[in-house]
Each structure stands twice: as C-alpha cells, then as structure tokens.
Amino acid sequence: MTDSIMSKAATMEIPINSNGDTGTLTEDDSLEQAAKLQWSLDEKVGSSRGTRDLQQVMVSGPNLNETSIVSGGYGGTAEGIIPTSSLKGSNMHHSSSSSSMTAEETTRGVAVEKLETVKKWGLNTYKCTKQMISERFGRGSRTVDLELEAQIEVLRDTKRKYENVLRLARALTNHFYNMVQTQHALGDTFADLSQKSPELRDEFGYNAETQKLLCKNGETLLGAINFFVSSINTLVNKTMEDTLMTIKMYENARLEYDAYRSDLEELSMGPRDAVAMARIEAAQQQYQVQKDKYERLRSDVAIKLKFLEENKVKVMHKQLLLFHNAISAYFAGNQQQLEQTLKQFNVKLKPPGADKPSCID
C-alpha cells in the first residue's frame, strides 16, 4: 500500500505559472494525505524496530567476556578483531603450563640429586665393606700409625678403669646416704626417749647429740663425695667420650682411605687404554680426597689425646686430694678439718635432704 501511494505521488505533475509560483492543484489534498500517511508509517516502523532492539539489548546485555579489541582504529576490518576471551585464555594457559614445567623441573632435579647421593653412598659402602673383609681375612693391607694406635688403646683402657671407679664411688654414695639417714632417724628417736624417760634422760640425751653430730658431718662428707662423683662422671662420659667420638670418625676415615687406595692400586695394575686411564684419573681424585680427610682427622685425634691427658691429670689430682682429705677428716672426727677441706676445693653443700645420690649415669 505504501509503495502504491508513493508511486502515485511520484507521477503527479506540479504545474508552474509564469512567475514561478506553484499553481493551485486539484490533487493537493491527496498529495498532502499521502505524505502524512508515509510519515506515520515510517514513525511506527522505526518505533517498533527501536523497541525490539532495545529489548534485545536489555535482555541479553553486552558480554564482557566477548568484547573485542579492534586493531587498525575505527572502522577497521574484521581481520584485526581479537576476542579478549581467547587472549585471556591463552595467557592463563601459558602461565599455568610454565608453572607446571618449573615445578616438574624442580622435582626432577631433587630426584636426580637424591639418586646421585644414594649411588655414591652405595659405592662407598661397597668399597669399605670389601676392604674390611679383606683386612679380617688377612688379604688386604691396612694403614697403621703405631704411636697413635697405642695412645688410643691406652685411652680406652683408662676409660674402662675410670668407669669402674665411678661405679664404686656411686655405690659408696648410696650406702653412705642411707647410713646418714639412719643416723638422723636414730638421733630423733633418742631425743624423743630422752623426753619420755626421766630415769635415762642423760644417757638418751648425749647419744642423741652424738648421732646428730655424726649426721651433720656425714652430710658434709656426702657433699664432698657427690662433688667427686660429678667430676669423674664429666671426665669419663663427656671429655673422654668426645675424644672417642673423634677417634671413631678417624677410624672410619682410615678404612675409607685404605679402600680407595686399594681400588687405585688395582686399577693401576690393569690395562692402560683411554677408558682405563679415565677411570684411574677419577680414582686418583677420590683417593686424594680420602687421604686429606684421613690426615686431618689423624691430626685432630693426636691433639685431642694430648689435651685430654693434661686435663685428666689436672682434674684427678684435685679430686683425689679432696676425696682423701674429706674421708680422713670425717673418720678422724675432725669436723673443723672436714669443713676446711670443702672450703679449700670450693665445694658448696646442698640444702638438707638434697644430698640424695643422683640416678643419672
């Protein structure tokens, strides 16, 4: 209908008078109505179309994940459009794969390092076991430092004897502590009977005083013996033990040194091709490392043995003198000399009841 009206309007002729003014047309009303009808139809169509577009936009909304980056400026071609969703996904995938590769490389590196450590440990254990068996059956040679070995044997024998002294001193402490406790209880009993037995008050009284005096001197002697036991325990279980730990490390280093020395000697007696020479060179380097370690520990043992001997003489001189003077003064009944002995060696008595022997070895 619209097309027929526009076609009719287009075919109408507009007469022009002599002065250029449009004349009065018989169909002016028809043309005006056709124009109004066309405008009305266009307005309705545009309004309906705009409403549908707006509703579609409001319902669906812009998808932010699919916004595009236009390359080439406004009005560029579709070839320059890069969806940001694909760009984001690509970056995230690249970052994730990079992180996983880094973690995998780290894990692989740790595993390789542990494998190498286990491999070296296994090879070293095999060589040392082989050397130990060879020495026990008399087939392998052994590096021996006669002077140092003699000093080590003397130290071990001395430690065994000092451990026996420590055991006996602890037994004496236990027995003497029980005796002092018995004397204390006996003195309390005599004092109580002195109060309840008027006919024997004096006899019970001076026996109670004697037991209390013996108990007091016994506690003083017990303090001296405890100090003696503590010093011997430190010397045996700390000072000597520390030196023996260094000796153990030295003996292990000696075994490793002999194992790599024997391995190098066996390779040196074999063929001399390129592969064998490479193995000999590697064995030579390992042998040198073990030799340096062995010599360093041997020097450490010699130094510790020297200082241990000096320390042992100094400590035992003081402790034996203390033990002798305290025992002599106690059994001689010389309370003044007993107290003077403790002051001389800076032995401080513990509070009453705290002199119970320690169970710590």
Residue pairs with C-beta under 8 A, 6 or more apart in sequence:
2 37
2 38
2 41
5 34
5 37
5 38
6 34
6 38
8 30
8 34
9 31
9 34
9 35
12 25
12 27
12 31
14 22
14 25
15 22
15 23
15 25
16 22
16 23
17 23
25 31
65 84
65 85
66 83
66 84
66 85
67 83
67 84
68 81
68 82
68 83
68 84
69 81
69 82
69 83
69 84
69 87
70 76
70 80
70 81
71 80
71 81
71 82
72 80
124 256
124 259
127 256
127 259
127 260
127 263
128 255
128 256
128 259
130 259
131 140
131 255
131 258
131 259
131 262
132 255
133 140
134 140
134 262
135 142
135 258
140 258
140 262
141 258
141 262
142 258
143 254
143 257
143 258
143 261
143 294
145 298
148 298
148 301
148 302
148 305
151 302
151 305
152 247
152 301
152 305
155 240
155 243
155 244
155 247
155 305
155 308
156 244
158 240
158 312
159 236
159 240
159 244
162 232
162 235
162 236
162 240
163 236
165 232
166 229
166 232
166 233
166 236
169 225
169 228
169 229
169 232
170 229
170 357
172 225
173 222
173 225
173 226
173 229
173 357
174 357
176 218
176 221
176 222
176 225
177 222
177 355
177 356
177 357
179 218
180 215
180 218
180 219
180 222
180 355
183 211
183 214
183 215
183 218
184 211
184 212
184 215
186 211
187 208
187 209
187 210
187 211
187 212
187 215
188 208
190 204
190 205
190 207
190 208
190 211
191 204
191 205
191 208
193 200
193 204
194 200
194 201
194 204
194 205
194 208
195 201
197 204
213 335
216 335
217 330
217 333
217 335
217 338
218 330
219 349
219 352
219 355
220 326
220 330
220 335
220 338
220 339
220 342
220 349
221 326
221 327
221 330
221 338
222 355
223 342
223 347
223 348
223 349
223 350
223 355
224 322
224 323
224 326
224 338
224 341
224 342
224 345
224 347
225 323
225 326
226 350
226 355
226 357
226 358
227 319
227 322
227 345
227 347
228 319
228 322
228 323
229 357
231 315
231 318
231 319
232 319
233 361
235 311
235 312
235 315
235 316
237 361
239 308
239 311
239 312
240 308
240 312
242 304
243 301
243 304
243 305
243 308
246 297
246 300
246 301
246 304
247 301
249 297
250 294
250 297
250 298
250 300
250 301
253 290
253 293
253 294
253 297
254 294
254 298
256 290
256 293
256 294
257 287
257 290
257 291
257 293
257 294
259 290
260 283
260 286
260 287
260 290
261 287
261 290
261 291
263 283
263 287
264 280
264 283
264 284
264 287
267 276
267 279
267 280
267 283
268 280
270 276
318 345
321 345
322 341
322 344
322 345
322 347
325 337
325 341
325 344
326 338
326 341
326 342
328 337
329 335
329 337
329 338
329 341
330 338
342 348
342 349
349 355
